[in-house]
Amino acid sequence: MRNSTMTRASVAVLASAAFLWALTLSASPQLHERVHPDANQIEHNCAATFIASGNYHHAPAALLIRAPVPLGDFDIPALSPRWSQPVFLVASVFEHAPPANS
């Protein structure tokens, strides 16, 4: 039981240390270039570049920026009143039906 606990603890410490090292490399480009000589190239992939970019794919997402579309004058035609028969008046036949048939 004690051996299993020590194994888990050592794996957790090593994983935490590796993640902190990757965070350090992603924060310091000069240190990252000392560790990886090809760190300034586009094809370079490592944990530090994944953390620095914020996603698994190294290429950053393209920003969708568009110029606002100029809106012209709105030509609203003059509203003319129109009479239409309400739909519920068609059902008025059933208004005064005897209770036995309703």
C-alpha positions in Angstrom: 0.0 0.0 0.0 2.8 2.4 0.9 4.6 1.7 -2.4 1.5 2.6 -4.5 1.1 5.9 -2.6 4.7 6.8 -3.1 4.4 5.9 -6.9 1.4 8.1 -7.2 3.0 11.0 -5.4 6.1 10.8 -7.4 4.2 10.7 -10.7 2.1 13.7 -9.5 5.3 15.7 -8.6 7.0 14.9 -11.9 3.9 15.8 -14.0 3.5 19.1 -12.0 7.2 19.9 -12.5 7.0 19.2 -16.3 3.9 21.4 -16.6 5.6 24.3 -14.6 8.7 23.9 -16.8 6.5 24.2 -20.0 4.8 27.3 -18.5 8.3 28.8 -17.8 9.4 28.1 -21.4 6.2 29.5 -22.9 6.7 32.7 -20.8 10.3 33.2 -21.7 11.2 33.0 -25.5 14.9 33.4 -24.8 15.0 30.4 -22.5 12.9 28.4 -24.9 15.3 29.2 -27.7 18.2 28.0 -25.5 16.5 24.7 -24.9 15.2 24.3 -28.5 17.5 25.9 -31.1 14.7 25.8 -33.7 12.1 27.4 -31.4 11.7 30.5 -33.7 10.6 28.4 -36.7 7.0 28.0 -37.7 7.1 24.2 -37.8 8.4 23.9 -34.2 6.0 22.0 -31.9 6.4 21.3 -28.3 4.5 21.7 -25.0 5.6 25.2 -24.6 4.3 26.3 -28.0 1.0 24.6 -27.3 0.7 26.4 -24.0 1.7 29.8 -25.5 -0.7 29.5 -28.4 -3.6 28.4 -26.2 -4.7 25.4 -28.3 -3.4 22.1 -29.7 -2.9 23.4 -33.2 0.0 25.8 -33.3 -1.6 28.1 -35.8 -3.6 30.8 -34.1 -7.3 31.2 -35.1 -7.9 33.8 -37.8 -9.7 36.9 -36.6 -12.9 37.8 -38.3 -12.8 41.5 -38.7 -14.9 43.3 -41.3 -15.4 46.9 -42.1 -18.9 48.1 -41.2 -21.3 48.1 -44.2 -22.5 51.7 -44.8 -26.3 51.9 -44.4 -28.0 54.2 -46.8 -31.2 56.1 -46.1 -34.0 53.8 -45.2 -36.9 54.3 -47.7 -40.0 53.4 -45.8 -43.1 53.6 -47.9 -46.0 55.4 -46.4 -48.2 53.0 -44.5 -51.7 52.7 -45.8 -54.4 51.3 -43.6 -56.0 48.1 -44.8 -58.9 46.3 -43.3 -58.8 42.5 -42.9 -61.4 40.3 -41.3 -60.2 38.8 -38.1 -59.7 35.0 -38.2 -61.5 34.3 -35.0 -64.8 35.6 -36.4 -65.0 32.5 -38.6 -65.4 30.4 -35.5 -68.3 32.5 -34.2 -70.7 29.9 -35.6 -69.9 27.8 -32.5 -70.5 30.6 -30.1 -74.1 29.9 -29.3 -74.3 26.1 -29.8 -76.3 24.0 -27.5 -74.3 22.5 -24.6 -75.0 19.0 -25.8 -73.2 19.6 -29.1 -70.3 21.6 -27.9 
